[in-house]
Amino acid sequence: MILLCQQKYDQAHTCLKISRTICTPLACRWELLCATLRLAECLLRQQQPFEALRHINDIALLISRNEYEQTVLKELCHLPSLERAIRTMPQWQICVPFLEQKQR
């Protein structure tokens, strides 16, 4: 998260990919979710929206099955590009449908 805030997107991207790799086999779902959201933010800032959306699609099922809505909302407070993308682009809203409901 610090590297994202410092706008060191290449370094953040590398670290977040490693984090996702470590979390996946260990079934650290909460950590995987946070790392994936941060990776999507990083990719958006690197002008790679399709790759970012692919990662969000990967965790959409995890979000819906495990009641992680609050975690996502909390993380999005720190990820402005990702939050904006989810709120404004229909293809992103499908992945995180509860966000639209919370907005009303």
MODELLER restraints for C-alpha pairs under 7 A, 6 or more apart:
rsr = mdl.restraints
at = mdl.atoms
rsr.add(forms.Gaussian(group=physical.xy_distance, feature=features.Distance(at['CA:3:A'], at['CA:9:A']), mean=6.81, stdev=0.5))
rsr.add(forms.Gaussian(group=physical.xy_distance, feature=features.Distance(at['CA:3:A'], at['CA:11:A']), mean=6.86, stdev=0.5))
rsr.add(forms.Gaussian(group=physical.xy_distance, feature=features.Distance(at['CA:3:A'], at['CA:12:A']), mean=5.26, stdev=0.5))
rsr.add(forms.Gaussian(group=physical.xy_distance, feature=features.Distance(at['CA:4:A'], at['CA:12:A']), mean=5.96, stdev=0.5))
rsr.add(forms.Gaussian(group=physical.xy_distance, feature=features.Distance(at['CA:4:A'], at['CA:42:A']), mean=6.74, stdev=0.5))
rsr.add(forms.Gaussian(group=physical.xy_distance, feature=features.Distance(at['CA:9:A'], at['CA:42:A']), mean=5.81, stdev=0.5))
rsr.add(forms.Gaussian(group=physical.xy_distance, feature=features.Distance(at['CA:9:A'], at['CA:46:A']), mean=6.90, stdev=0.5))
rsr.add(forms.Gaussian(group=physical.xy_distance, feature=features.Distance(at['CA:12:A'], at['CA:42:A']), mean=6.98, stdev=0.5))
rsr.add(forms.Gaussian(group=physical.xy_distance, feature=features.Distance(at['CA:13:A'], at['CA:39:A']), mean=6.16, stdev=0.5))
rsr.add(forms.Gaussian(group=physical.xy_distance, feature=features.Distance(at['CA:13:A'], at['CA:42:A']), mean=6.23, stdev=0.5))
rsr.add(forms.Gaussian(group=physical.xy_distance, feature=features.Distance(at['CA:16:A'], at['CA:35:A']), mean=5.81, stdev=0.5))
rsr.add(forms.Gaussian(group=physical.xy_distance, feature=features.Distance(at['CA:16:A'], at['CA:39:A']), mean=5.77, stdev=0.5))
rsr.add(forms.Gaussian(group=physical.xy_distance, feature=features.Distance(at['CA:19:A'], at['CA:35:A']), mean=6.46, stdev=0.5))
rsr.add(forms.Gaussian(group=physical.xy_distance, feature=features.Distance(at['CA:20:A'], at['CA:32:A']), mean=5.60, stdev=0.5))
rsr.add(forms.Gaussian(group=physical.xy_distance, feature=features.Distance(at['CA:20:A'], at['CA:35:A']), mean=6.04, stdev=0.5))
rsr.add(forms.Gaussian(group=physical.xy_distance, feature=features.Distance(at['CA:20:A'], at['CA:36:A']), mean=6.73, stdev=0.5))
rsr.add(forms.Gaussian(group=physical.xy_distance, feature=features.Distance(at['CA:23:A'], at['CA:31:A']), mean=6.57, stdev=0.5))
rsr.add(forms.Gaussian(group=physical.xy_distance, feature=features.Distance(at['CA:23:A'], at['CA:32:A']), mean=5.41, stdev=0.5))
rsr.add(forms.Gaussian(group=physical.xy_distance, feature=features.Distance(at['CA:24:A'], at['CA:32:A']), mean=6.51, stdev=0.5))
rsr.add(forms.Gaussian(group=physical.xy_distance, feature=features.Distance(at['CA:33:A'], at['CA:59:A']), mean=6.83, stdev=0.5))
rsr.add(forms.Gaussian(group=physical.xy_distance, feature=features.Distance(at['CA:34:A'], at['CA:75:A']), mean=6.94, stdev=0.5))
rsr.add(forms.Gaussian(group=physical.xy_distance, feature=features.Distance(at['CA:36:A'], at['CA:55:A']), mean=6.50, stdev=0.5))
rsr.add(forms.Gaussian(group=physical.xy_distance, feature=features.Distance(at['CA:40:A'], at['CA:52:A']), mean=4.33, stdev=0.5))
rsr.add(forms.Gaussian(group=physical.xy_distance, feature=features.Distance(at['CA:40:A'], at['CA:55:A']), mean=6.49, stdev=0.5))
rsr.add(forms.Gaussian(group=physical.xy_distance, feature=features.Distance(at['CA:40:A'], at['CA:56:A']), mean=6.93, stdev=0.5))
rsr.add(forms.Gaussian(group=physical.xy_distance, feature=features.Distance(at['CA:40:A'], at['CA:82:A']), mean=6.83, stdev=0.5))
rsr.add(forms.Gaussian(group=physical.xy_distance, feature=features.Distance(at['CA:41:A'], at['CA:79:A']), mean=6.13, stdev=0.5))
rsr.add(forms.Gaussian(group=physical.xy_distance, feature=features.Distance(at['CA:41:A'], at['CA:81:A']), mean=6.09, stdev=0.5))
rsr.add(forms.Gaussian(group=physical.xy_distance, feature=features.Distance(at['CA:41:A'], at['CA:82:A']), mean=5.12, stdev=0.5))
rsr.add(forms.Gaussian(group=physical.xy_distance, feature=features.Distance(at['CA:43:A'], at['CA:49:A']), mean=6.50, stdev=0.5))
rsr.add(forms.Gaussian(group=physical.xy_distance, feature=features.Distance(at['CA:43:A'], at['CA:51:A']), mean=6.89, stdev=0.5))
rsr.add(forms.Gaussian(group=physical.xy_distance, feature=features.Distance(at['CA:43:A'], at['CA:52:A']), mean=5.43, stdev=0.5))
rsr.add(forms.Gaussian(group=physical.xy_distance, feature=features.Distance(at['CA:44:A'], at['CA:52:A']), mean=6.22, stdev=0.5))
rsr.add(forms.Gaussian(group=physical.xy_distance, feature=features.Distance(at['CA:44:A'], at['CA:81:A']), mean=6.73, stdev=0.5))
rsr.add(forms.Gaussian(group=physical.xy_distance, feature=features.Distance(at['CA:53:A'], at['CA:92:A']), mean=6.89, stdev=0.5))
rsr.add(forms.Gaussian(group=physical.xy_distance, feature=features.Distance(at['CA:56:A'], at['CA:95:A']), mean=6.76, stdev=0.5))
rsr.add(forms.Gaussian(group=physical.xy_distance, feature=features.Distance(at['CA:57:A'], at['CA:95:A']), mean=5.98, stdev=0.5))
rsr.add(forms.Gaussian(group=physical.xy_distance, feature=features.Distance(at['CA:60:A'], at['CA:95:A']), mean=5.27, stdev=0.5))
rsr.add(forms.Gaussian(group=physical.xy_distance, feature=features.Distance(at['CA:60:A'], at['CA:96:A']), mean=6.64, stdev=0.5))
rsr.add(forms.Gaussian(group=physical.xy_distance, feature=features.Distance(at['CA:63:A'], at['CA:69:A']), mean=6.56, stdev=0.5))
rsr.add(forms.Gaussian(group=physical.xy_distance, feature=features.Distance(at['CA:76:A'], at['CA:82:A']), mean=6.96, stdev=0.5))
rsr.add(forms.Gaussian(group=physical.xy_distance, feature=features.Distance(at['CA:76:A'], at['CA:83:A']), mean=5.54, stdev=0.5))
rsr.add(forms.Gaussian(group=physical.xy_distance, feature=features.Distance(at['CA:85:A'], at['CA:92:A']), mean=6.74, stdev=0.5))
rsr.add(forms.Gaussian(group=physical.xy_distance, feature=features.Distance(at['CA:86:A'], at['CA:92:A']), mean=4.84, stdev=0.5))
rsr.add(forms.Gaussian(group=physical.xy_distance, feature=features.Distance(at['CA:86:A'], at['CA:93:A']), mean=5.32, stdev=0.5))
rsr.add(forms.Gaussian(group=physical.xy_distance, feature=features.Distance(at['CA:87:A'], at['CA:93:A']), mean=6.56, stdev=0.5))
